[in-house]
Amino acid sequence: MREKKHCTVLAFYTTTDAIAMEKKCAEQSIPGRLIPIPRQITAGCGLAWRMTTEEYEQFRTDLEQSGIPVQQTAELLLY
């Protein structure tokens, strides 16, 4: 059985912003992936960027400096 992990989820205003984050992270080798918005979050375009909380803390400055608007950041326990 899979264990839940502490994850940081970034919700975006638009799908364009979500895709831009995916592209930016791929270019800069920042770990994570696009996921459907978890039901715990009631914001966003329907897509979110998910990464472990440890990875988020490591790359937080890079993500903030990307210029991609993030509507909400949440720490969740996810599979």
Secondary structure, DSSP 4 states (H G I P E B T S, - for coil): -PPPEEEEEEEESSHHHHHHHHHHHHHTT---EEEEPPTT---SSSEEEEEEHHHHHHHHHHHHTT---EEEEEEEEE-
